[in-house]
Amino acid sequence: MSNRNKQRGYELEAETADAWRKAGFEAQRVFGSGAYKHQLGDDFAADLRIEGFAVEAKRKKSGFKFIYNALDQDDADFLVIRQDRAERIYVLREKTLMEIMKNYRKLLVHCD
């Protein structure tokens, strides 16, 4: 890859998909990281698909520092952020999300 930022993005997508697969979940990178969604449809939108969820992956050298600092404060499980006149967004660590997904999967099995 000639563009270092594209390479860094690819690395994040690949390591994320690998981590989820190793934890026993269905996860794959989307062909072209969503670049072909207009030609191929919504199944090709986003950067990753994890258990059917569309996932965007964004990597920056240090632009998310405040998010990490906020999660570290009081060892928080979730962080809620909202820009003025926008919806709330929840941020959580990968291990927390995996635990939620494992519990969700258990609930689905019990409902069937």
C-alpha positions in Angstrom: 0.0 0.0 0.0 1.4 3.4 -0.9 -0.7 5.5 1.5 0.5 5.0 5.1 -2.9 6.1 6.5 -4.7 3.4 4.4 -2.2 0.8 5.6 -2.7 1.8 9.3 -6.5 1.6 8.7 -6.2 -1.8 7.2 -4.0 -2.9 10.1 -6.7 -1.8 12.6 -9.5 -3.6 10.7 -7.5 -6.8 10.4 -6.4 -6.9 14.1 -10.0 -6.1 15.2 -11.5 -8.9 13.0 -8.8 -11.3 14.3 -9.5 -10.5 17.9 -13.2 -11.0 17.5 -12.7 -14.3 15.7 -10.3 -15.5 18.3 -13.0 -14.8 20.9 -15.4 -17.0 19.0 -17.4 -14.4 17.1 -18.2 -14.0 13.4 -16.1 -11.1 12.1 -14.7 -10.1 8.8 -13.4 -7.1 7.0 -15.6 -5.6 4.3 -14.2 -5.7 0.8 -12.7 -2.3 0.0 -13.6 -1.0 3.5 -17.0 0.1 2.3 -15.7 1.9 -0.8 -17.9 -0.2 -3.1 -21.2 0.1 -1.1 -22.9 2.1 -3.8 -22.2 -0.6 -6.4 -22.5 -3.7 -4.2 -25.1 -2.7 -1.6 -25.4 -2.2 2.1 -23.7 -5.5 2.9 -20.5 -3.8 1.7 -20.9 -0.7 3.8 -18.7 0.0 6.8 -15.2 -1.4 7.4 -16.1 -4.5 9.3 -19.0 -6.8 10.1 -19.0 -8.3 13.5 -21.9 -10.7 14.2 -23.9 -8.8 11.6 -23.2 -5.4 13.0 -21.7 -2.7 10.7 -18.5 -1.4 12.3 -16.4 1.6 11.3 -12.7 1.6 12.3 -10.9 4.9 12.8 -7.3 5.2 13.8 -5.5 8.4 14.7 -2.0 8.9 16.2 -3.3 10.9 19.3 -6.6 12.5 18.4 -8.7 10.3 20.8 -6.6 11.0 23.9 -9.5 12.6 25.8 -11.6 9.5 25.3 -8.9 7.2 26.8 -8.4 9.6 29.7 -12.2 9.7 30.4 -12.4 5.9 30.4 -9.5 5.7 32.7 -11.1 8.1 35.1 -12.6 6.0 37.9 -12.1 2.9 35.8 -15.3 3.6 33.9 -17.1 0.8 32.0 -18.8 3.2 29.5 -18.2 6.7 28.3 -21.1 8.7 26.9 -20.2 11.7 24.6 -22.4 14.1 22.8 -21.6 17.0 20.5 -24.0 19.9 20.8 -27.1 19.3 18.6 -26.1 15.6 18.0 -27.0 12.2 19.3 -25.3 10.6 22.2 -22.5 8.1 21.5 -21.4 5.4 23.9 -17.7 4.4 24.0 -16.5 1.2 25.7 -13.5 -1.0 25.8 -13.3 -4.1 23.6 -13.3 -6.4 26.6 -16.5 -4.8 27.9 -18.2 -5.1 24.5 -17.2 -8.7 24.1 -18.7 -9.5 27.5 -22.0 -7.8 26.5 -22.0 -9.7 23.2 -21.4 -13.0 25.0 -24.3 -12.4 27.3 -26.5 -11.3 24.4 -25.6 -14.5 22.6 -26.6 -16.5 25.8 -29.9 -14.7 25.9 -30.6 -15.6 22.2 -29.9 -19.3 22.9 -32.3 -19.3 25.8 -35.1 -17.6 23.8 -35.0 -20.2 21.1 
